[in-house]
Every structure is written in structure tokens, then in C-alpha cells.
Amino acid sequence: MKRTLAFGGLVATAGLLAAGLAAPAQASGDVATASLASTGIAAKNIAALWLAENAANLVAATPFNAETKVVAKHVSKGGPAPDSKPGVVPAIGDEKKVAAKSKNVNLPKTTGKVFFADGFKNVGTKEKPRYEAVNPHWCTATSVQAAYKNLVATAGSCVYDTESNKATLNYWVFVPGYYQGKTPWGIYVGKQAFTHYDFDVYEDADRNYAFVTVYNGVKVNGVDRSLTVSATEVSQVDYESYEKNAPFLRKGITKDDQGKLHYYVWKFEDAGALGDNVGGQGLAYNQKVGKPVFVFGYPSGSHPDGNHAYSGQTLKWTYGKTFAVQAPAIKGEELVGTKSSFTGEGALGSSWLVNYNNGRRLGYLNGVTIGVSDTDGNNRYDTSFSPYFDGELYGVYSAAKNLWSGSIA
């Protein structure tokens, strides 16, 4: 569902032309937005769900099984074309630097997993509640450049709930560098989500991307199985008020030697802004198809022949040139593809980076994985798909890039 927009006001950015990319153009587009956690108390409540019991709900999450598999007979040549002049936004810390070529690959710190769930249930007691997430899932995502260093990019399918009438997926958080329950740079709760109107309304694969502003990261200090660790004592009235508004924040109740009850809620440490901790990739749009890209993600699941090549536990990469492709089965008429052995589960939302600099581990985001296919019929996935990043994507990015979120600790 292509829409043609007019652009102007080309702005030069130091160092970009030397990197082989053009400077950004101003853009506007049809943007859909939705709140994920509109207040600090709501965000802390979500963080508590995922961090409680030593991040048990993160560990229990499985790769999101959104429809990513495209049958080869539904893949054809053709595809996108730029809708304005090429443009880029530099990566965090790379605003005045020239990207250099490198043959080695150091994995980016910016990539991690986004987690979400359908709901929750209390499997503990009133005195010590323990909330278990219902159908916890994850996708891949990456930190990108923004005015307040607080923006995450992923597939629209990993943010907007296309399976129900709800606007967005619930209890949404980003964990850069996630590994087996470890959150090395903290956990970042989503505040506000942005995508294109055509994906939000029509599930148009050509617009299957999303940008999410996140609050400062939070972390806990110490093993949380003791009620008094990473906790603050509050009054009974305050504790009971959380039951309706923020139940996950209730850590538990203890009784001292005199029989007096003490009420505890979660206490978090501020981990700082996302971009300050892990950096943020730049953004490239309206680029020429055929550029080489690195794809970084957490693939999981099996190939059609049953081979389980990836565990989803560690960050992986592939490398190849992009090509124009169509996949009408997923409403994709203006997609790009690249040769990749990633399976669809877990890799949904993987970052496609052009001009990736090995030393700074930074490049320019120029795609996100939304589908995979076995195009040669050997029962192994060999191709990944992404929306073509054009001026309409830049319009969605522009709606999100200057919004403040702040600390919740």
C-alpha cells in the first residue's frame, strides 16, 4: 500500500558522505502510536513482573511464533523503489566520525530481546506473591539513535498485537545483551510505540516495523528471594493500594518477633539511558538495493527438515547483499531480502545494518526481519525478508526520536 510523499530540506551531517551514505531528508508520514506504559508506576510494575524471582519469567519465555514463514512459490522478483532522496541518521557516538571498513565481526551491544506476555497469575501467597507470566514470548530488537538515547527498533509484529483487538502486546520490555536471565545493562520498559498506519490497520508487511521509546533502565541489587532485598518498607495502606494499580510491585509481608507486620515493595536502581549504556545504531533509508548488510538476531526454532540449528540463547549474525523481492502471502509487495540461514522464530525483529563498523560496533539500521523462506527447496531456510526502509519509515522514526521518557527508579 504505497503512498508517495514529497520531501525537502536536505541537511548535511559530518562524516556521512565518507561512509558512502547520503545525509537525511525531512519527512512525514501516516503514523500510528499507542501507549505501552504511560506512567512511572505502571512501568515499575512491568519491570517487577520480569525481574522477580531472579528473572524467572524472562527465562521461561519462548520465541514469538508470529507468522514468518513464506512458501517459496509465494516469493517473486520486483519490489521497492526509493520515494525520495537517500538519507541517514548517524549512530550514537558516531555523529562526527567516519565509518571504516573491517573484515572482522564484533557483535553489537545494541541488540537484545524484547519480551511481552498475554497476562499473569499469582502462583504464590498473599504474604509472598509470585507472579507467573502467561505465554511469555520474545523477539529481537536493537537500540537506535534518538535525542534522549531511549529508542528501540524492531518488527511491528513484535509490538502491535495483530492477533486480537488490543492495540499492543502487553508488559513490553527490552533487554540488551540478554542471556539466560542475565540483564547486563538493565531492563528497559516500553513507554510509547510507533508504527505506520498501514501496518496498524491493514497489517501491511511493507510497513512491518516499529519504534518504541523506553524509560531508563532499572536493575535490582542482590538476590531477590529475601523480602527485604531490593525492597522498600511501606505502610499497610500503601501496600494494599498496589493490589489494584501495581500488583507486581508488592514483594511481600513479614512478621517481626513482636508480631508486627511489615510490608515491602520492590525498589529499583536506575541503570541510566539505553543509549548511554549500549549505544545506538544509526538509520539509513531510501538506500540503493544491493548493499551488503549484516543481520544480527537471536534465531531459534527448526528448519523445515527438523534441524534445530539455533538455540535462541546467543546473538548470531549473517552477511549478504540485499535484493528486491515480493511476498504477497504476507502482504509484502515492496520488500528486500538477503541470503540468511536464520530460522523465523526468535529472529523476528533482527537488525539489518549497512556500513557496520567493527571497532565501534555501530552501523546504520536498514531493515528488520519480518519473514524467512526456503527458496531453493532443500528444506533449509535460506532467505530473510525486511520492509524496504523509505521516507515513510523515516516519518515514523521522526515521530518517536525526540520524545522524552526519563527515569522510573
HELIX and SHEET records of a PDB file:
HELIX    1   1 LEU A   17  ALA A   19  5                                   3    
HELIX    2   2 GLY A   40  ALA A   60  1                                  21    
HELIX    3   3 ALA A   72  HIS A   74  5                                   3    
HELIX    4   4 GLY A  156  CYS A  158  5                                   3    
HELIX    5   5 TYR A  197  TYR A  202  1                                   6    
HELIX    6   6 ALA A  205  ARG A  207  5                                   3    
HELIX    7   7 GLN A  236  ASN A  245  1                                  10    
HELIX    8   8 PRO A  247  LEU A  249  5                                   3    
HELIX    9   9 LEU A  274  VAL A  278  1                                   5    
HELIX   10  10 PRO A  328  ILE A  330  5                                   3    
HELIX   11  11 GLY A  391  ALA A  400  1                                  10    
SHEET    1   A 6 VAL A  31  SER A  35  0                                        
SHEET    2   A 6 TYR A 188  HIS A 196 -1                                        
SHEET    3   A 6 ASN A 170  PRO A 176 -1                                        
SHEET    4   A 6 THR A 111  ALA A 117 -1                                        
SHEET    5   A 6 HIS A 137  VAL A 144 -1                                        
SHEET    6   A 6 THR A  62  PRO A  63  1                                        
SHEET    1   B 4 VAL A  31  SER A  35  0                                        
SHEET    2   B 4 TYR A 188  HIS A 196 -1                                        
SHEET    3   B 4 ALA A 210  VAL A 214 -1                                        
SHEET    4   B 4 LEU A 151  THR A 154 -1                                        
SHEET    1   C 9 GLY A  87  VAL A  89  0                                        
SHEET    2   C 9 GLY A 282  TYR A 285 -1                                        
SHEET    3   C 9 LEU A 362  VAL A 368  1                                        
SHEET    4   C 9 SER A 351  ASN A 357 -1                                        
SHEET    5   C 9 PRO A 292  GLY A 297 -1                                        
SHEET    6   C 9 LYS A 316  ALA A 327 -1                                        
SHEET    7   C 9 GLY A 332  LYS A 339 -1                                        
SHEET    8   C 9 THR A 383  PRO A 387 -1                                        
SHEET    9   C 9 GLY A 371  SER A 373 -1                                        
SHEET    1   D 2 GLY A 119  ASN A 122  0                                        
SHEET    2   D 2 TYR A 131  VAL A 134 -1                                        
SHEET    1   E 2 GLY A 217  LYS A 219  0                                        
SHEET    2   E 2 GLU A 269  GLY A 272 -1                                        
SHEET    1   F 3 ALA A 231  VAL A 234  0                                        
SHEET    2   F 3 LEU A 261  TRP A 266 -1                                        
SHEET    3   F 3 ARG A 250  LYS A 255 -1                                        
END                                                                             
